[in-house]
C-alpha cells in the first residue's frame, strides 16, 4: 500500500465518520424540536 492509497483510505474513513455523526446530530436535534413542539402544544391547549 503506497502513500496515496493510505491517504485515500484515511479520507474515506473520516468522511464516513463525519457523515454518521452529522446524521445523528440532526436526528437528535430534530427529535428534540418535536419534543419542544409537543410540550408547547400541551402547555397551550391544556
mmCIF entry with sequence, helices, sheets and N, C-alpha, C, O atoms, coordinates in Angstrom:
data_MODEL
# 
_entry.id   MODEL 
# 
_entity.id                         1 
_entity.type                       polymer 
_entity.pdbx_number_of_molecules   1 
# 
_entity_poly.entity_id                      1 
_entity_poly.type                           'polypeptide(L)' 
_entity_poly.nstd_linkage                   no 
_entity_poly.nstd_monomer                   no 
_entity_poly.pdbx_seq_one_letter_code       
;(UNK)(UNK)(UNK)(UNK)(UNK)(UNK)(UNK)(UNK)(UNK)(UNK)(UNK)(UNK)(UNK)(UNK)(UNK)(UNK)
(UNK)(UNK)(UNK)(UNK)(UNK)(UNK)(UNK)(UNK)(UNK)(UNK)(UNK)(UNK)(UNK)(UNK)(UNK)(UNK)
(UNK)(UNK)(UNK)(UNK)(UNK)(UNK)(UNK)(UNK)(UNK)(UNK)(UNK)(UNK)(UNK)(UNK)
;
_entity_poly.pdbx_seq_one_letter_code_can   XXXXXXXXXXXXXXXXXXXXXXXXXXXXXXXXXXXXXXXXXXXXXX 
_entity_poly.pdbx_strand_id                 A 
# 
loop_
_entity_poly_seq.entity_id 
_entity_poly_seq.num 
_entity_poly_seq.mon_id 
_entity_poly_seq.hetero 
1 1  UNK n 
1 2  UNK n 
1 3  UNK n 
1 4  UNK n 
1 5  UNK n 
1 6  UNK n 
1 7  UNK n 
1 8  UNK n 
1 9  UNK n 
1 10 UNK n 
1 11 UNK n 
1 12 UNK n 
1 13 UNK n 
1 14 UNK n 
1 15 UNK n 
1 16 UNK n 
1 17 UNK n 
1 18 UNK n 
1 19 UNK n 
1 20 UNK n 
1 21 UNK n 
1 22 UNK n 
1 23 UNK n 
1 24 UNK n 
1 25 UNK n 
1 26 UNK n 
1 27 UNK n 
1 28 UNK n 
1 29 UNK n 
1 30 UNK n 
1 31 UNK n 
1 32 UNK n 
1 33 UNK n 
1 34 UNK n 
1 35 UNK n 
1 36 UNK n 
1 37 UNK n 
1 38 UNK n 
1 39 UNK n 
1 40 UNK n 
1 41 UNK n 
1 42 UNK n 
1 43 UNK n 
1 44 UNK n 
1 45 UNK n 
1 46 UNK n 
# 
_struct_asym.id          A 
_struct_asym.entity_id   1 
# 
_struct_conf.conf_type_id            HELX_P 
_struct_conf.id                      HELX_P1 
_struct_conf.pdbx_PDB_helix_id       AA1 
_struct_conf.beg_label_comp_id       UNK 
_struct_conf.beg_label_asym_id       A 
_struct_conf.beg_label_seq_id        3 
_struct_conf.pdbx_beg_PDB_ins_code   ? 
_struct_conf.end_label_comp_id       UNK 
_struct_conf.end_label_asym_id       A 
_struct_conf.end_label_seq_id        45 
_struct_conf.pdbx_end_PDB_ins_code   ? 
_struct_conf.beg_auth_comp_id        UNK 
_struct_conf.beg_auth_asym_id        A 
_struct_conf.beg_auth_seq_id         3 
_struct_conf.end_auth_comp_id        UNK 
_struct_conf.end_auth_asym_id        A 
_struct_conf.end_auth_seq_id         45 
_struct_conf.pdbx_PDB_helix_class    1 
_struct_conf.details                 ? 
_struct_conf.pdbx_PDB_helix_length   43 
# 
_struct_conf_type.id          HELX_P 
_struct_conf_type.criteria    ? 
_struct_conf_type.reference   ? 
# 
loop_
_atom_site.group_PDB 
_atom_site.id 
_atom_site.type_symbol 
_atom_site.label_atom_id 
_atom_site.label_alt_id 
_atom_site.label_comp_id 
_atom_site.label_asym_id 
_atom_site.label_entity_id 
_atom_site.label_seq_id 
_atom_site.pdbx_PDB_ins_code 
_atom_site.Cartn_x 
_atom_site.Cartn_y 
_atom_site.Cartn_z 
_atom_site.occupancy 
_atom_site.B_iso_or_equiv 
_atom_site.pdbx_formal_charge 
_atom_site.auth_seq_id 
_atom_site.auth_comp_id 
_atom_site.auth_asym_id 
_atom_site.auth_atom_id 
_atom_site.pdbx_PDB_model_num 
ATOM 1   N N  . UNK A 1 1  ? 0.852   -1.185 0.000  1.00 0.00 ? 1  UNK A N  1 
ATOM 2   C CA . UNK A 1 1  ? 0.000   0.000  0.000  1.00 0.00 ? 1  UNK A CA 1 
ATOM 3   C C  . UNK A 1 1  ? 0.893   1.243  0.000  1.00 0.00 ? 1  UNK A C  1 
ATOM 4   O O  . UNK A 1 1  ? 1.711   1.437  0.900  1.00 0.00 ? 1  UNK A O  1 
ATOM 5   N N  . UNK A 1 2  ? 0.724   2.059  -1.004 1.00 0.00 ? 2  UNK A N  1 
ATOM 6   C CA . UNK A 1 2  ? 1.578   3.242  -1.068 1.00 0.00 ? 2  UNK A CA 1 
ATOM 7   C C  . UNK A 1 2  ? 0.919   4.416  -0.343 1.00 0.00 ? 2  UNK A C  1 
ATOM 8   O O  . UNK A 1 2  ? -0.199  4.301  0.159  1.00 0.00 ? 2  UNK A O  1 
ATOM 9   N N  . UNK A 1 3  ? 1.614   5.526  -0.297 1.00 0.00 ? 3  UNK A N  1 
ATOM 10  C CA . UNK A 1 3  ? 1.161   6.700  0.470  1.00 0.00 ? 3  UNK A CA 1 
ATOM 11  C C  . UNK A 1 3  ? -0.157  7.263  -0.046 1.00 0.00 ? 3  UNK A C  1 
ATOM 12  O O  . UNK A 1 3  ? -0.996  7.677  0.754  1.00 0.00 ? 3  UNK A O  1 
ATOM 13  N N  . UNK A 1 4  ? -0.360  7.290  -1.350 1.00 0.00 ? 4  UNK A N  1 
ATOM 14  C CA . UNK A 1 4  ? -1.591  7.831  -1.928 1.00 0.00 ? 4  UNK A CA 1 
ATOM 15  C C  . UNK A 1 4  ? -2.803  6.996  -1.520 1.00 0.00 ? 4  UNK A C  1 
ATOM 16  O O  . UNK A 1 4  ? -3.842  7.543  -1.151 1.00 0.00 ? 4  UNK A O  1 
ATOM 17  N N  . UNK A 1 5  ? -2.669  5.682  -1.585 1.00 0.00 ? 5  UNK A N  1 
ATOM 18  C CA . UNK A 1 5  ? -3.778  4.808  -1.191 1.00 0.00 ? 5  UNK A CA 1 
ATOM 19  C C  . UNK A 1 5  ? -4.073  4.954  0.296  1.00 0.00 ? 5  UNK A C  1 
ATOM 20  O O  . UNK A 1 5  ? -5.233  4.914  0.707  1.00 0.00 ? 5  UNK A O  1 
ATOM 21  N N  . UNK A 1 6  ? -3.035  5.123  1.100  1.00 0.00 ? 6  UNK A N  1 
ATOM 22  C CA . UNK A 1 6  ? -3.208  5.294  2.537  1.00 0.00 ? 6  UNK A CA 1 
ATOM 23  C C  . UNK A 1 6  ? -3.974  6.583  2.837  1.00 0.00 ? 6  UNK A C  1 
ATOM 24  O O  . UNK A 1 6  ? -4.856  6.592  3.695  1.00 0.00 ? 6  UNK A O  1 
ATOM 25  N N  . UNK A 1 7  ? -3.647  7.661  2.143  1.00 0.00 ? 7  UNK A N  1 
ATOM 26  C CA . UNK A 1 7  ? -4.356  8.935  2.328  1.00 0.00 ? 7  UNK A CA 1 
ATOM 27  C C  . UNK A 1 7  ? -5.815  8.818  1.912  1.00 0.00 ? 7  UNK A C  1 
ATOM 28  O O  . UNK A 1 7  ? -6.703  9.333  2.591  1.00 0.00 ? 7  UNK A O  1 
ATOM 29  N N  . UNK A 1 8  ? -6.060  8.142  0.797  1.00 0.00 ? 8  UNK A N  1 
ATOM 30  C CA . UNK A 1 8  ? -7.440  7.976  0.327  1.00 0.00 ? 8  UNK A CA 1 
ATOM 31  C C  . UNK A 1 8  ? -8.255  7.167  1.326  1.00 0.00 ? 8  UNK A C  1 
ATOM 32  O O  . UNK A 1 8  ? -9.418  7.481  1.580  1.00 0.00 ? 8  UNK A O  1 
ATOM 33  N N  . UNK A 1 9  ? -7.657  6.142  1.884  1.00 0.00 ? 9  UNK A N  1 
ATOM 34  C CA . UNK A 1 9  ? -8.346  5.317  2.871  1.00 0.00 ? 9  UNK A CA 1 
ATOM 35  C C  . UNK A 1 9  ? -8.680  6.131  4.114  1.00 0.00 ? 9  UNK A C  1 
ATOM 36  O O  . UNK A 1 9  ? -9.788  6.044  4.643  1.00 0.00 ? 9  UNK A O  1 
ATOM 37  N N  . UNK A 1 10 ? -7.719  6.919  4.575  1.00 0.00 ? 10 UNK A N  1 
ATOM 38  C CA . UNK A 1 10 ? -7.968  7.767  5.746  1.00 0.00 ? 10 UNK A CA 1 
ATOM 39  C C  . UNK A 1 10 ? -9.050  8.799  5.452  1.00 0.00 ? 10 UNK A C  1 
ATOM 40  O O  . UNK A 1 10 ? -9.900  9.068  6.301  1.00 0.00 ? 10 UNK A O  1 
ATOM 41  N N  . UNK A 1 11 ? -9.023  9.372  4.263  1.00 0.00 ? 11 UNK A N  1 
ATOM 42  C CA . UNK A 1 11 ? -10.018 10.385 3.897  1.00 0.00 ? 11 UNK A CA 1 
ATOM 43  C C  . UNK A 1 11 ? -11.416 9.765  3.858  1.00 0.00 ? 11 UNK A C  1 
ATOM 44  O O  . UNK A 1 11 ? -12.370 10.360 4.358  1.00 0.00 ? 11 UNK A O  1 
ATOM 45  N N  . UNK A 1 12 ? -11.541 8.578  3.269  1.00 0.00 ? 12 UNK A N  1 
ATOM 46  C CA . UNK A 1 12 ? -12.839 7.907  3.225  1.00 0.00 ? 12 UNK A CA 1 
ATOM 47  C C  . UNK A 1 12 ? -13.336 7.595  4.622  1.00 0.00 ? 12 UNK A C  1 
ATOM 48  O O  . UNK A 1 12 ? -14.523 7.747  4.914  1.00 0.00 ? 12 UNK A O  1 
ATOM 49  N N  . UNK A 1 13 ? -12.426 7.155  5.491  1.00 0.00 ? 13 UNK A N  1 
ATOM 50  C CA . UNK A 1 13 ? -12.794 6.848  6.873  1.00 0.00 ? 13 UNK A CA 1 
ATOM 51  C C  . UNK A 1 13 ? -13.359 8.085  7.567  1.00 0.00 ? 13 UNK A C  1 
ATOM 52  O O  . UNK A 1 13 ? -14.399 8.007  8.222  1.00 0.00 ? 13 UNK A O  1 
ATOM 53  N N  . UNK A 1 14 ? -12.684 9.221  7.428  1.00 0.00 ? 14 UNK A N  1 
ATOM 54  C CA . UNK A 1 14 ? -13.141 10.435 8.097  1.00 0.00 ? 14 UNK A CA 1 
ATOM 55  C C  . UNK A 1 14 ? -14.435 10.967 7.491  1.00 0.00 ? 14 UNK A C  1 
ATOM 56  O O  . UNK A 1 14 ? -15.285 11.486 8.215  1.00 0.00 ? 14 UNK A O  1 
ATOM 57  N N  . UNK A 1 15 ? -14.597 10.846 6.180  1.00 0.00 ? 15 UNK A N  1 
ATOM 58  C CA . UNK A 1 15 ? -15.852 11.274 5.572  1.00 0.00 ? 15 UNK A CA 1 
ATOM 59  C C  . UNK A 1 15 ? -17.021 10.437 6.057  1.00 0.00 ? 15 UNK A C  1 
ATOM 60  O O  . UNK A 1 15 ? -18.099 10.970 6.322  1.00 0.00 ? 15 UNK A O  1 
ATOM 61  N N  . UNK A 1 16 ? -16.821 9.141  6.174  1.00 0.00 ? 16 UNK A N  1 
ATOM 62  C CA . UNK A 1 16 ? -17.879 8.276  6.692  1.00 0.00 ? 16 UNK A CA 1 
ATOM 63  C C  . UNK A 1 16 ? -18.187 8.622  8.136  1.00 0.00 ? 16 UNK A C  1 
ATOM 64  O O  . UNK A 1 16 ? -19.353 8.683  8.526  1.00 0.00 ? 16 UNK A O  1 
ATOM 65  N N  . UNK A 1 17 ? -17.156 8.848  8.930  1.00 0.00 ? 17 UNK A N  1 
ATOM 66  C CA . UNK A 1 17 ? -17.360 9.172  10.340 1.00 0.00 ? 17 UNK A CA 1 
ATOM 67  C C  . UNK A 1 17 ? -18.112 10.496 10.486 1.00 0.00 ? 17 UNK A C  1 
ATOM 68  O O  . UNK A 1 17 ? -19.038 10.597 11.291 1.00 0.00 ? 17 UNK A O  1 
ATOM 69  N N  . UNK A 1 18 ? -17.724 11.496 9.724  1.00 0.00 ? 18 UNK A N  1 
ATOM 70  C CA . UNK A 1 18 ? -18.396 12.791 9.773  1.00 0.00 ? 18 UNK A CA 1 
ATOM 71  C C  . UNK A 1 18 ? -19.837 12.652 9.297  1.00 0.00 ? 18 UNK A C  1 
ATOM 72  O O  . UNK A 1 18 ? -20.737 13.288 9.847  1.00 0.00 ? 18 UNK A O  1 
ATOM 73  N N  . UNK A 1 19 ? -20.059 11.837 8.293  1.00 0.00 ? 19 UNK A N  1 
ATOM 74  C CA . UNK A 1 19 ? -21.413 11.614 7.790  1.00 0.00 ? 19 UNK A CA 1 
ATOM 75  C C  . UNK A 1 19 ? -22.311 10.986 8.837  1.00 0.00 ? 19 UNK A C  1 
ATOM 76  O O  . UNK A 1 19 ? -23.453 11.410 9.013  1.00 0.00 ? 19 UNK A O  1 
ATOM 77  N N  . UNK A 1 20 ? -21.808 9.985  9.529  1.00 0.00 ? 20 UNK A N  1 
ATOM 78  C CA . UNK A 1 20 ? -22.590 9.321  10.570 1.00 0.00 ? 20 UNK A CA 1 
ATOM 79  C C  . UNK A 1 20 ? -22.857 10.280 11.721 1.00 0.00 ? 20 UNK A C  1 
ATOM 80  O O  . UNK A 1 20 ? -23.980 10.365 12.217 1.00 0.00 ? 20 UNK A O  1 
ATOM 81  N N  . UNK A 1 21 ? -21.828 11.000 12.142 1.00 0.00 ? 21 UNK A N  1 
ATOM 82  C CA . UNK A 1 21 ? -22.006 11.949 13.242 1.00 0.00 ? 21 UNK A CA 1 
ATOM 83  C C  . UNK A 1 21 ? -22.967 13.069 12.852 1.00 0.00 ? 21 UNK A C  1 
ATOM 84  O O  . UNK A 1 21 ? -23.784 13.503 13.664 1.00 0.00 ? 21 UNK A O  1 
ATOM 85  N N  . UNK A 1 22 ? -22.867 13.532 11.614 1.00 0.00 ? 22 UNK A N  1 
ATOM 86  C CA . UNK A 1 22 ? -23.791 14.573 11.142 1.00 0.00 ? 22 UNK A CA 1 
ATOM 87  C C  . UNK A 1 22 ? -25.218 14.079 11.118 1.00 0.00 ? 22 UNK A C  1 
ATOM 88  O O  . UNK A 1 22 ? -26.134 14.793 11.527 1.00 0.00 ? 22 UNK A O  1 
ATOM 89  N N  . UNK A 1 23 ? -25.416 12.862 10.643 1.00 0.00 ? 23 UNK A N  1 
ATOM 90  C CA . UNK A 1 23 ? -26.758 12.282 10.623 1.00 0.00 ? 23 UNK A CA 1 
ATOM 91  C C  . UNK A 1 23 ? -27.322 12.172 12.033 1.00 0.00 ? 23 UNK A C  1 
ATOM 92  O O  . UNK A 1 23 ? -28.466 12.555 12.276 1.00 0.00 ? 23 UNK A O  1 
ATOM 93  N N  . UNK A 1 24 ? -26.526 11.650 12.964 1.00 0.00 ? 24 UNK A N  1 
ATOM 94  C CA . UNK A 1 24 ? -27.002 11.503 14.339 1.00 0.00 ? 24 UNK A CA 1 
ATOM 95  C C  . UNK A 1 24 ? -27.292 12.859 14.979 1.00 0.00 ? 24 UNK A C  1 
ATOM 96  O O  . UNK A 1 24 ? -28.276 13.003 15.704 1.00 0.00 ? 24 UNK A O  1 
ATOM 97  N N  . UNK A 1 25 ? -26.445 13.850 14.719 1.00 0.00 ? 25 UNK A N  1 
ATOM 98  C CA . UNK A 1 25 ? -26.663 15.183 15.271 1.00 0.00 ? 25 UNK A CA 1 
ATOM 99  C C  . UNK A 1 25 ? -28.000 15.751 14.822 1.00 0.00 ? 25 UNK A C  1 
ATOM 100 O O  . UNK A 1 25 ? -28.779 16.227 15.647 1.00 0.00 ? 25 UNK A O  1 
ATOM 101 N N  . UNK A 1 26 ? -28.274 15.705 13.518 1.00 0.00 ? 26 UNK A N  1 
ATOM 102 C CA . UNK A 1 26 ? -29.514 16.276 13.021 1.00 0.00 ? 26 UNK A CA 1 
ATOM 103 C C  . UNK A 1 26 ? -30.725 15.450 13.410 1.00 0.00 ? 26 UNK A C  1 
ATOM 104 O O  . UNK A 1 26 ? -31.811 16.003 13.589 1.00 0.00 ? 26 UNK A O  1 
ATOM 105 N N  . UNK A 1 27 ? -30.568 14.137 13.547 1.00 0.00 ? 27 UNK A N  1 
ATOM 106 C CA . UNK A 1 27 ? -31.663 13.295 14.017 1.00 0.00 ? 27 UNK A CA 1 
ATOM 107 C C  . UNK A 1 27 ? -32.045 13.674 15.444 1.00 0.00 ? 27 UNK A C  1 
ATOM 108 O O  . UNK A 1 27 ? -33.221 13.878 15.744 1.00 0.00 ? 27 UNK A O  1 
ATOM 109 N N  . UNK A 1 28 ? -31.053 13.767 16.316 1.00 0.00 ? 28 UNK A N  1 
ATOM 110 C CA . UNK A 1 28 ? -31.320 14.118 17.712 1.00 0.00 ? 28 UNK A CA 1 
ATOM 111 C C  . UNK A 1 28 ? -31.875 15.532 17.818 1.00 0.00 ? 28 UNK A C  1 
ATOM 112 O O  . UNK A 1 28 ? -32.799 15.780 18.593 1.00 0.00 ? 28 UNK A O  1 
ATOM 113 N N  . UNK A 1 29 ? -31.323 16.450 17.054 1.00 0.00 ? 29 UNK A N  1 
ATOM 114 C CA . UNK A 1 29 ? -31.802 17.834 17.057 1.00 0.00 ? 29 UNK A CA 1 
ATOM 115 C C  . UNK A 1 29 ? -33.266 17.887 16.611 1.00 0.00 ? 29 UNK A C  1 
ATOM 116 O O  . UNK A 1 29 ? -34.074 18.592 17.217 1.00 0.00 ? 29 UNK A O  1 
ATOM 117 N N  . UNK A 1 30 ? -33.602 17.158 15.576 1.00 0.00 ? 30 UNK A N  1 
ATOM 118 C CA . UNK A 1 30 ? -34.976 17.127 15.093 1.00 0.00 ? 30 UNK A CA 1 
ATOM 119 C C  . UNK A 1 30 ? -35.924 16.523 16.116 1.00 0.00 ? 30 UNK A C  1 
ATOM 120 O O  . UNK A 1 30 ? -37.023 17.036 16.323 1.00 0.00 ? 30 UNK A O  1 
ATOM 121 N N  . UNK A 1 31 ? -35.508 15.439 16.755 1.00 0.00 ? 31 UNK A N  1 
ATOM 122 C CA . UNK A 1 31 ? -36.352 14.823 17.782 1.00 0.00 ? 31 UNK A CA 1 
ATOM 123 C C  . UNK A 1 31 ? -36.565 15.758 18.970 1.00 0.00 ? 31 UNK A C  1 
ATOM 124 O O  . UNK A 1 31 ? -37.654 15.807 19.543 1.00 0.00 ? 31 UNK A O  1 
ATOM 125 N N  . UNK A 1 32 ? -35.527 16.493 19.334 1.00 0.00 ? 32 UNK A N  1 
ATOM 126 C CA . UNK A 1 32 ? -35.687 17.454 20.423 1.00 0.00 ? 32 UNK A CA 1 
ATOM 127 C C  . UNK A 1 32 ? -36.682 18.553 20.060 1.00 0.00 ? 32 UNK A C  1 
ATOM 128 O O  . UNK A 1 32 ? -37.487 18.957 20.899 1.00 0.00 ? 32 UNK A O  1 
ATOM 129 N N  . UNK A 1 33 ? -36.635 19.037 18.830 1.00 0.00 ? 33 UNK A N  1 
ATOM 130 C CA . UNK A 1 33 ? -37.578 20.070 18.405 1.00 0.00 ? 33 UNK A CA 1 
ATOM 131 C C  . UNK A 1 33 ? -39.004 19.538 18.368 1.00 0.00 ? 33 UNK A C  1 
ATOM 132 O O  . UNK A 1 33 ? -39.944 20.262 18.695 1.00 0.00 ? 33 UNK A O  1 
ATOM 133 N N  . UNK A 1 34 ? -39.173 18.277 17.973 1.00 0.00 ? 34 UNK A N  1 
ATOM 134 C CA . UNK A 1 34 ? -40.507 17.672 18.021 1.00 0.00 ? 34 UNK A CA 1 
ATOM 135 C C  . UNK A 1 34 ? -40.986 17.622 19.463 1.00 0.00 ? 34 UNK A C  1 
ATOM 136 O O  . UNK A 1 34 ? -42.151 17.912 19.734 1.00 0.00 ? 34 UNK A O  1 
ATOM 137 N N  . UNK A 1 35 ? -40.113 17.261 20.390 1.00 0.00 ? 35 UNK A N  1 
ATOM 138 C CA . UNK A 1 35 ? -40.456 17.244 21.810 1.00 0.00 ? 35 UNK A CA 1 
ATOM 139 C C  . UNK A 1 35 ? -40.829 18.618 22.320 1.00 0.00 ? 35 UNK A C  1 
ATOM 140 O O  . UNK A 1 35 ? -41.776 18.755 23.095 1.00 0.00 ? 35 UNK A O  1 
ATOM 141 N N  . UNK A 1 36 ? -40.101 19.633 21.900 1.00 0.00 ? 36 UNK A N  1 
ATOM 142 C CA . UNK A 1 36 ? -40.425 21.008 22.301 1.00 0.00 ? 36 UNK A CA 1 
ATOM 143 C C  . UNK A 1 36 ? -41.800 21.407 21.773 1.00 0.00 ? 36 UNK A C  1 
ATOM 144 O O  . UNK A 1 36 ? -42.583 22.027 22.492 1.00 0.00 ? 36 UNK A O  1 
ATOM 145 N N  . UNK A 1 37 ? -42.097 21.056 20.531 1.00 0.00 ? 37 UNK A N  1 
ATOM 146 C CA . UNK A 1 37 ? -43.392 21.393 19.945 1.00 0.00 ? 37 UNK A CA 1 
ATOM 147 C C  . UNK A 1 37 ? -44.526 20.672 20.674 1.00 0.00 ? 37 UNK A C  1 
ATOM 148 O O  . UNK A 1 37 ? -45.573 21.269 20.922 1.00 0.00 ? 37 UNK A O  1 
ATOM 149 N N  . UNK A 1 38 ? -44.335 19.413 21.017 1.00 0.00 ? 38 UNK A N  1 
ATOM 150 C CA . UNK A 1 38 ? -45.357 18.657 21.742 1.00 0.00 ? 38 UNK A CA 1 
ATOM 151 C C  . UNK A 1 38 ? -45.564 19.263 23.126 1.00 0.00 ? 38 UNK A C  1 
ATOM 152 O O  . UNK A 1 38 ? -46.700 19.444 23.563 1.00 0.00 ? 38 UNK A O  1 
ATOM 153 N N  . UNK A 1 39 ? -44.482 19.572 23.808 1.00 0.00 ? 39 UNK A N  1 
ATOM 154 C CA . UNK A 1 39 ? -44.579 20.174 25.133 1.00 0.00 ? 39 UNK A CA 1 
ATOM 155 C C  . UNK A 1 39 ? -45.296 21.523 25.074 1.00 0.00 ? 39 UNK A C  1 
ATOM 156 O O  . UNK A 1 39 ? -46.156 21.808 25.907 1.00 0.00 ? 39 UNK A O  1 
ATOM 157 N N  . UNK A 1 40 ? -44.945 22.344 24.099 1.00 0.00 ? 40 UNK A N  1 
ATOM 158 C CA . UNK A 1 40 ? -45.582 23.658 23.949 1.00 0.00 ? 40 UNK A CA 1 
ATOM 159 C C  . UNK A 1 40 ? -47.065 23.499 23.593 1.00 0.00 ? 40 UNK A C  1 
ATOM 160 O O  . UNK A 1 40 ? -47.906 24.252 24.085 1.00 0.00 ? 40 UNK A O  1 
ATOM 161 N N  . UNK A 1 41 ? -47.377 22.543 22.760 1.00 0.00 ? 41 UNK A N  1 
ATOM 162 C CA . UNK A 1 41 ? -48.786 22.291 22.408 1.00 0.00 ? 41 UNK A CA 1 
ATOM 163 C C  . UNK A 1 41 ? -49.599 21.853 23.592 1.00 0.00 ? 41 UNK A C  1 
ATOM 164 O O  . UNK A 1 41 ? -50.724 22.315 23.783 1.00 0.00 ? 41 UNK A O  1 
ATOM 165 N N  . UNK A 1 42 ? -49.049 20.972 24.388 1.00 0.00 ? 42 UNK A N  1 
ATOM 166 C CA . UNK A 1 42 ? -49.756 20.530 25.600 1.00 0.00 ? 42 UNK A CA 1 
ATOM 167 C C  . UNK A 1 42 ? -49.921 21.680 26.594 1.00 0.00 ? 42 UNK A C  1 
ATOM 168 O O  . UNK A 1 42 ? -50.967 21.808 27.231 1.00 0.00 ? 42 UNK A O  1 
ATOM 169 N N  . UNK A 1 43 ? -48.901 22.505 26.724 1.00 0.00 ? 43 UNK A N  1 
ATOM 170 C CA . UNK A 1 43 ? -48.976 23.630 27.660 1.00 0.00 ? 43 UNK A CA 1 
ATOM 171 C C  . UNK A 1 43 ? -50.017 24.654 27.203 1.00 0.00 ? 43 UNK A C  1 
ATOM 172 O O  . UNK A 1 43 ? -50.693 25.258 28.035 1.00 0.00 ? 43 UNK A O  1 
ATOM 173 N N  . UNK A 1 44 ? -50.151 24.852 25.903 1.00 0.00 ? 44 UNK A N  1 
ATOM 174 C CA . UNK A 1 44 ? -51.095 25.840 25.407 1.00 0.00 ? 44 UNK A CA 1 
ATOM 175 C C  . UNK A 1 44 ? -52.542 25.347 25.429 1.00 0.00 ? 44 UNK A C  1 
ATOM 176 O O  . UNK A 1 44 ? -53.458 26.129 25.680 1.00 0.00 ? 44 UNK A O  1 
ATOM 177 N N  . UNK A 1 45 ? -52.749 24.070 25.170 1.00 0.00 ? 45 UNK A N  1 
ATOM 178 C CA . UNK A 1 45 ? -54.116 23.575 24.980 1.00 0.00 ? 45 UNK A CA 1 
ATOM 179 C C  . UNK A 1 45 ? -54.659 22.800 26.181 1.00 0.00 ? 45 UNK A C  1 
ATOM 180 O O  . UNK A 1 45 ? -55.763 22.261 26.107 1.00 0.00 ? 45 UNK A O  1 
ATOM 181 N N  . UNK A 1 46 ? -53.921 22.733 27.272 1.00 0.00 ? 46 UNK A N  1 
ATOM 182 C CA . UNK A 1 46 ? -54.441 22.070 28.472 1.00 0.00 ? 46 UNK A CA 1 
ATOM 183 C C  . UNK A 1 46 ? -54.944 23.065 29.482 1.00 0.00 ? 46 UNK A C  1 
ATOM 184 O O  . UNK A 1 46 ? -55.416 22.675 30.550 1.00 0.00 ? 46 UNK A O  1 
# 
